[in-house]
Amino acid sequence: MSEVRIGQGWDSHRLAPGRPLILGGVRVPSEFGLEGHSDADVLSHAITDAILGAAALGDIGMHFPDSDPKWKGSDSLVFLRHARELAEARGYRIVNVDSTIILERPRLRDYREAIRNKVAEALGVDPSRISLKFKTAERLGPVGEGRSAESQAIVALEAAS
């Protein structure tokens, strides 16, 4: 029987005018983006944390601190690839990703396949292993009031045989 590990990740960023909206490495047309040290890709950050958590390798801030100018404006797919490489170095492979983006607007349904494909490519898995859901917060809290966006992710890793 092989070992399976599960990791959970979550991220949140404020909305900011004049910044690009990047989700899973895909630029989504919008009058606002997400504020952050890197490209503020909440989906990539949540999945990165989930991979690191499953492999017991800490969190994204330990590997890519926002105090390091090296990561200013960085493409968050770099973080995803790094987390995958660390997990693989420990003998694990990604089984699947289940993720959710919570954002009031813009509507994201037209970007689902592009985002799934981009994340799958960064993780070196087939897109069928990437689940991506879109939710609103029903006008409740900072997300619902249009002040922020969140993402949640769960990743299953399996010991490579």
VEXLO-443088 format. One record per residue (C-alpha): residue number from 1; z, x negated, y negated; residue in one letter. Coordinates in nm, 4 decimals. Layout:
% VEXLO-443088
+-----+----------+----------+----------+-----+
:   n :        Z :        X :        Y : res :
+-----+----------+----------+----------+-----+
: NUM :        Z :        X :        Y :   A :
...
+-----+----------+----------+----------+-----+
% end
This chain:
% VEXLO-443088
+-----+----------+----------+----------+-----+
:   n :        Z :        X :        Y : res :
+-----+----------+----------+----------+-----+
:   1 :   0.0000 :   0.0000 :   0.0000 :   M :
:   2 :  -0.0961 :  -0.1405 :  -0.3377 :   S :
:   3 :   0.1285 :  -0.1522 :  -0.6397 :   E :
:   4 :   0.0481 :   0.0910 :  -0.9222 :   V :
:   5 :   0.2018 :   0.0609 :  -1.2675 :   R :
:   6 :   0.1916 :   0.3125 :  -1.5505 :   I :
:   7 :   0.2142 :   0.2300 :  -1.9211 :   G :
:   8 :   0.2450 :   0.4564 :  -2.2240 :   Q :
:   9 :   0.1275 :   0.3772 :  -2.5765 :   G :
:  10 :   0.1493 :   0.5512 :  -2.9136 :   W :
:  11 :   0.0323 :   0.4642 :  -3.2627 :   D :
:  12 :   0.0225 :   0.6252 :  -3.6055 :   S :
:  13 :  -0.1412 :   0.5264 :  -3.9349 :   H :
:  14 :  -0.1589 :   0.6843 :  -4.2797 :   R :
:  15 :  -0.4892 :   0.8167 :  -4.4057 :   L :
:  16 :  -0.6339 :   0.6166 :  -4.6945 :   A :
:  17 :  -0.9360 :   0.6832 :  -4.9154 :   P :
:  18 :  -1.1988 :   0.4106 :  -4.9288 :   G :
:  19 :  -1.1308 :   0.2756 :  -4.5790 :   R :
:  20 :  -1.3539 :   0.3236 :  -4.2770 :   P :
:  21 :  -1.2352 :   0.5600 :  -4.0044 :   L :
:  22 :  -1.2541 :   0.3557 :  -3.6838 :   I :
:  23 :  -1.1561 :   0.5225 :  -3.3548 :   L :
:  24 :  -1.2048 :   0.3398 :  -3.0270 :   G :
:  25 :  -1.4274 :   0.0891 :  -3.2036 :   G :
:  26 :  -1.6603 :   0.3617 :  -3.3349 :   V :
:  27 :  -1.7040 :   0.4223 :  -3.7074 :   R :
:  28 :  -1.6720 :   0.7955 :  -3.7722 :   V :
:  29 :  -1.8203 :   0.9241 :  -4.1008 :   P :
:  30 :  -1.5348 :   1.0395 :  -4.3247 :   S :
:  31 :  -1.4198 :   1.0246 :  -4.6869 :   E :
:  32 :  -1.1048 :   0.8464 :  -4.5675 :   F :
:  33 :  -0.9969 :   0.5974 :  -4.3065 :   G :
:  34 :  -0.6696 :   0.4657 :  -4.1735 :   L :
:  35 :  -0.4406 :   0.2259 :  -4.3549 :   E :
:  36 :  -0.3303 :  -0.0845 :  -4.1708 :   G :
:  37 :  -0.3360 :  -0.4629 :  -4.1425 :   H :
:  38 :  -0.6243 :  -0.4598 :  -3.8931 :   S :
:  39 :  -0.8956 :  -0.1924 :  -3.8822 :   D :
:  40 :  -0.6084 :   0.0531 :  -3.8056 :   A :
:  41 :  -0.7826 :   0.1946 :  -3.4977 :   D :
:  42 :  -0.5006 :   0.4186 :  -3.3672 :   V :
:  43 :  -0.6745 :   0.4806 :  -3.0344 :   L :
:  44 :  -0.7309 :   0.1140 :  -2.9539 :   S :
:  45 :  -0.3735 :   0.0342 :  -3.0589 :   H :
:  46 :  -0.2242 :   0.3043 :  -2.8347 :   A :
:  47 :  -0.4322 :   0.1954 :  -2.5340 :   I :
:  48 :  -0.3460 :  -0.1706 :  -2.5977 :   T :
:  49 :   0.0249 :  -0.0852 :  -2.5984 :   D :
:  50 :  -0.0144 :   0.1196 :  -2.2798 :   A :
:  51 :  -0.1810 :  -0.1725 :  -2.0973 :   I :
:  52 :   0.0805 :  -0.4186 :  -2.2211 :   L :
:  53 :   0.3577 :  -0.1783 :  -2.1220 :   G :
:  54 :   0.2232 :  -0.1235 :  -1.7715 :   A :
:  55 :   0.2061 :  -0.5001 :  -1.7183 :   A :
:  56 :   0.5522 :  -0.5515 :  -1.8777 :   A :
:  57 :   0.3994 :  -0.7755 :  -2.1449 :   L :
:  58 :   0.5691 :  -0.6354 :  -2.4548 :   G :
:  59 :   0.3848 :  -0.4550 :  -2.7301 :   D :
:  60 :   0.0930 :  -0.5022 :  -2.9659 :   I :
:  61 :   0.3159 :  -0.6373 :  -3.2447 :   G :
:  62 :   0.4320 :  -0.9250 :  -3.0233 :   M :
:  63 :   0.0733 :  -1.0358 :  -2.9596 :   H :
:  64 :  -0.0863 :  -0.9420 :  -3.2941 :   F :
:  65 :   0.1858 :  -0.9364 :  -3.5638 :   P :
:  66 :   0.0881 :  -0.7696 :  -3.8904 :   D :
:  67 :   0.2592 :  -1.0586 :  -4.0676 :   S :
:  68 :  -0.0157 :  -1.2953 :  -3.9445 :   D :
:  69 :  -0.3088 :  -1.3133 :  -4.1900 :   P :
:  70 :  -0.5317 :  -1.4083 :  -3.8951 :   K :
:  71 :  -0.5406 :  -1.0401 :  -3.7911 :   W :
:  72 :  -0.6133 :  -0.8952 :  -4.1386 :   K :
:  73 :  -0.9043 :  -0.6530 :  -4.1037 :   G :
:  74 :  -0.9456 :  -0.7431 :  -3.7365 :   S :
:  75 :  -1.1529 :  -0.5342 :  -3.4961 :   D :
:  76 :  -0.8965 :  -0.3691 :  -3.2688 :   S :
:  77 :  -1.1277 :  -0.3968 :  -2.9688 :   L :
:  78 :  -1.0182 :  -0.7624 :  -2.9712 :   V :
:  79 :  -0.6649 :  -0.6362 :  -2.8988 :   F :
:  80 :  -0.7899 :  -0.4168 :  -2.6132 :   L :
:  81 :  -0.9814 :  -0.7026 :  -2.4526 :   R :
:  82 :  -0.6835 :  -0.9351 :  -2.4868 :   H :
:  83 :  -0.4463 :  -0.6844 :  -2.3234 :   A :
:  84 :  -0.6940 :  -0.6346 :  -2.0369 :   R :
:  85 :  -0.7265 :  -1.0119 :  -1.9888 :   E :
:  86 :  -0.3478 :  -1.0545 :  -1.9838 :   L :
:  87 :  -0.3113 :  -0.7761 :  -1.7251 :   A :
:  88 :  -0.5897 :  -0.9267 :  -1.5135 :   E :
:  89 :  -0.4235 :  -1.2695 :  -1.5329 :   A :
:  90 :  -0.1155 :  -1.1041 :  -1.3820 :   R :
:  91 :  -0.3267 :  -0.9661 :  -1.0974 :   G :
:  92 :  -0.3815 :  -0.6101 :  -1.2222 :   Y :
:  93 :  -0.6922 :  -0.4045 :  -1.2815 :   R :
:  94 :  -0.7248 :  -0.0892 :  -1.4924 :   I :
:  95 :  -0.7454 :   0.2251 :  -1.2797 :   V :
:  96 :  -0.7790 :   0.4765 :  -1.5636 :   N :
:  97 :  -0.6879 :   0.5615 :  -1.9228 :   V :
:  98 :  -0.5809 :   0.9055 :  -2.0430 :   D :
:  99 :  -0.5717 :   0.9243 :  -2.4226 :   S :
: 100 :  -0.5409 :   1.1692 :  -2.7100 :   T :
: 101 :  -0.6270 :   1.1373 :  -3.0790 :   I :
: 102 :  -0.4358 :   1.3741 :  -3.3085 :   I :
: 103 :  -0.6140 :   1.4252 :  -3.6410 :   L :
: 104 :  -0.6778 :   1.7357 :  -3.8532 :   E :
: 105 :  -1.0215 :   1.6321 :  -3.9726 :   R :
: 106 :  -1.2959 :   1.5331 :  -3.9325 :   P :
: 107 :  -1.3844 :   1.7067 :  -3.6066 :   R :
: 108 :  -1.4450 :   1.4397 :  -3.3440 :   L :
: 109 :  -1.6168 :   1.6194 :  -3.0544 :   R :
: 110 :  -1.9587 :   1.4705 :  -3.1402 :   D :
: 111 :  -1.8141 :   1.1186 :  -3.1030 :   Y :
: 112 :  -1.6410 :   1.1595 :  -2.7641 :   R :
: 113 :  -1.9045 :   0.9845 :  -2.5516 :   E :
: 114 :  -1.9618 :   0.7010 :  -2.7994 :   A :
: 115 :  -1.5869 :   0.6322 :  -2.8172 :   I :
: 116 :  -1.5404 :   0.6571 :  -2.4384 :   R :
: 117 :  -1.8310 :   0.4167 :  -2.3833 :   N :
: 118 :  -1.7038 :   0.1654 :  -2.6405 :   K :
: 119 :  -1.3496 :   0.1666 :  -2.4960 :   V :
: 120 :  -1.4838 :   0.1415 :  -2.1390 :   A :
: 121 :  -1.6996 :  -0.1551 :  -2.2351 :   E :
: 122 :  -1.4043 :  -0.3353 :  -2.3976 :   A :
: 123 :  -1.1925 :  -0.2716 :  -2.0876 :   L :
: 124 :  -1.4642 :  -0.3626 :  -1.8395 :   G :
: 125 :  -1.4482 :  -0.0262 :  -1.6601 :   V :
: 126 :  -1.6842 :   0.2634 :  -1.6012 :   D :
: 127 :  -1.6634 :   0.5323 :  -1.8738 :   P :
: 128 :  -1.5615 :   0.7832 :  -1.6038 :   S :
: 129 :  -1.2231 :   0.6060 :  -1.6017 :   R :
: 130 :  -1.1619 :   0.6867 :  -1.9706 :   I :
: 131 :  -1.0283 :   1.0317 :  -2.0599 :   S :
: 132 :  -1.0321 :   1.1151 :  -2.4303 :   L :
: 133 :  -0.8897 :   1.4319 :  -2.5821 :   K :
: 134 :  -0.8884 :   1.5465 :  -2.9438 :   F :
: 135 :  -0.6101 :   1.7598 :  -3.0907 :   K :
: 136 :  -0.4954 :   1.8790 :  -3.4301 :   T :
: 137 :  -0.1318 :   1.9164 :  -3.5280 :   A :
: 138 :  -0.1871 :   2.2779 :  -3.6366 :   E :
: 139 :  -0.0996 :   2.1871 :  -3.9985 :   R :
: 140 :   0.2499 :   2.0683 :  -3.8980 :   L :
: 141 :   0.4076 :   1.7385 :  -4.0032 :   G :
: 142 :   0.2282 :   1.4389 :  -4.1564 :   P :
: 143 :  -0.0745 :   1.4681 :  -3.9271 :   V :
: 144 :  -0.1070 :   1.8413 :  -3.9829 :   G :
: 145 :  -0.0736 :   1.7942 :  -4.3584 :   E :
: 146 :  -0.3655 :   1.5486 :  -4.3496 :   G :
: 147 :  -0.1544 :   1.2437 :  -4.4360 :   R :
: 148 :  -0.1835 :   1.0507 :  -4.1083 :   S :
: 149 :  -0.3405 :   1.0246 :  -3.7639 :   A :
: 150 :  -0.1810 :   0.9526 :  -3.4267 :   E :
: 151 :  -0.2943 :   0.8529 :  -3.0831 :   S :
: 152 :  -0.1254 :   0.8547 :  -2.7438 :   Q :
: 153 :  -0.2382 :   0.6823 :  -2.4260 :   A :
: 154 :  -0.1341 :   0.6410 :  -2.0658 :   I :
: 155 :  -0.2826 :   0.3655 :  -1.8518 :   V :
: 156 :  -0.2584 :   0.3118 :  -1.4780 :   A :
: 157 :  -0.2880 :  -0.0428 :  -1.3481 :   L :
: 158 :  -0.3243 :  -0.1375 :  -0.9842 :   E :
: 159 :  -0.2512 :  -0.4740 :  -0.8242 :   A :
: 160 :  -0.5892 :  -0.6259 :  -0.7433 :   A :
: 161 :  -0.6299 :  -0.6917 :  -0.3738 :   S :
+-----+----------+----------+----------+-----+
% end
